[in-house]
Amino acid sequence: MTQPVALQVLASPDGAEPEELNEVFDAVARYFSLLAEPTRLKILHAICHEERSVSAIVEATGATQTNVSRHLSLLHQAGVVSRRREGSSVFYKVLDPEFGEMCRNVCSRIAGRMDAGDLLKRGLLEFASQPR
């Protein structure tokens, strides 16, 4: 299987990696950093399969509206979620289905390492098994 052009490493005489590859790694690191905050994971879980209003996301996550709005803004700027306004309400949904799939895969792997009776494990497994 051939690698995408962006990931093909062309050997140089001094062994240095092409600058383009460094840019790809930087972008991937920023993308993965979006998963590094539990509130963002809760938000993604809440909107994984359906568009929801900010107030519904607040209720589903148990976080404050200010905190949820801050995280939604960051996810929107990163291109992971889309938003639309309807009257005075703002609705969000996951824009990048691969991001949701990646979240489910990671949650499933971590849940597999936890005690079977653990409430968190059941929640993670439920999230991971949701239809795509």
DRENKOL-770613 format. One record per residue (C-alpha): residue in three letters; x, y, z. Coordinates in steps of 0.001 Angstrom, whole numbers, plus 524288, in hexadecimal, padded with zeros to 5 digits. Example, Ala and Ser with C-alpha at 12.3 -4.5 7.8 and 13.67 -1.06 7.14 Angstrom:
Ala8300C7EE6C81E78 Ser835667FBDC81BE4 
//
This chain:
Met800008000080000 Thr8057180D3C7FC3C Gln806388182980634 Pro7FFBA8252280316 Val8093A82EA57FCFD Ala808D58371D80940 Leu80E2582BD58115D Gln818518268280812 Val825A5828D580DC5 Leu8301582B64803C0 Ala83D708284980921 Ser846DF833808087B Pro8559E8320680933 Asp85610837488172E Gly84A3782F5481BD5 Ala841DB83B6681EA0 Glu8331A83A7481CDD Pro82C6D843458130A Glu8264684F7E818B7 Glu818FD84B4081373 Leu8193283F5081C3D Asn81BB5847DC82828 Glu80FCD84FEC8247E Val80793843868239E Phe80C3D83EF683107 Asp8094084C5A836D5 Ala7FB8284C1A83124 Val7F92483E3983610 Ala7FDDD841F3843B0 Arg7F45E84D7A843F1 Tyr7E9618447883F63 Phe7EC3D83A5F849F9 Ser7ED5F844FE8544E Leu7DEC284732852AE Leu7DCBE83A098594E Ala7E52F83DA5864E8 Glu7DA518441D86CBA Pro7CF7583C3B8734C Thr7C51F846AF87139 Arg7C7968468586291 Leu7C607837C38628B Lys7B91383930869C3 Ile7B4AC8436A85FEC Leu7B87083AC88546B His7B13382F8585ABF Ala7A51B8381C85C20 Ile7A50883C5484DD6 Cys7AB078305D8479A His79E7A82BD184102 Glu795A68379284111 Glu795CB84623840A0 Arg7930C84C4884DDC Ser7913E859D185358 Val79B2685F8285CBA Ser7916485E54867E5 Ala78F3C84FD6864C8 Ile79DFA84DBE86470 Val79F50854AA87189 Glu794EB84BBB87738 Ala79B0983F718715D Thr7A8D08428E87602 Gly7A602848C888324 Ala7AFB68539987FFA Thr7ACDE8621B880E6 Gln7A7E486950874F8 Thr7B41A871D6874E4 Asn7BCFB865F7874F0 Val7B51585EC286A8B Ser7B4BB86ACA861D6 Arg7C37586C7F86305 His7C5FF85E5F85F1B Leu7BC0C85EC885410 Ser7C29A86AE884EBC Leu7CFC18641884EBE Leu7CA15857F484828 His7C3638609083E18 Gln7CFE78680483B16 Ala7D6D585AF48392F Gly7CC6C856B582F5F Val7C7AF84B3E8378D Val7B9E28505A839D8 Ser7B094858F28323B Arg7A7028628D837FD Arg79AA186922833BC Arg7921B8734A83A06 Glu7836F871EC83B05 Gly77D4C87D8A841B6 Ser7848787F8984E6C Ser789848717184EE3 Val7963586C4384948 Phe7971785E19844F6 Tyr7A353855E184342 Lys7A64C848ED83CD4 Val7B28C84124839DF Leu7B72F8450882C62 Asp7C25183B6B82AF6 Pro7BD0A82D7C82C48 Glu7CAED8281982CF7 Phe7CD3D8300E8393C Gly7C186829B483FC0 Glu7C63F81C6183B40 Met7D3AC81F09840F5 Cys7CD838230D84DF6 Arg7C58D8168084E53 Asn7D18980E2684B5E Val7D9B98147A85603 Cys7CEA6813B285FFB Ser7CC8D8056B85CAF Arg7DAFB8021C85E81 Ile7DBDB8094986B76 Ala7CF2D803648705E Gly7D4927F5F086D16 Arg7DF6F7F850876F0 Met7D6437FC0D88205 Asp7CF207F3CB88C10 Ala7C30F7EDA7885CD Gly7BA007F296890A3 Asp7BEB38008788F97 Leu7B40E80A5A88C0C Leu7BDA681200883A0 Lys7C0F4805D287BE6 Arg7B2948033587923 Gly7B0F18113E87482 Leu7BCE88108A86BC6 Leu7B8B28038C865FF Glu7AB0E808EE8637E Phe7B10E8149185C85 Ala7BA4080BF5854A7 Ser7AF67802BB8506E Gln7A62980D5184B79 Pro7A2E880BFA83D08 Arg7AB5C813C0833F8 
//
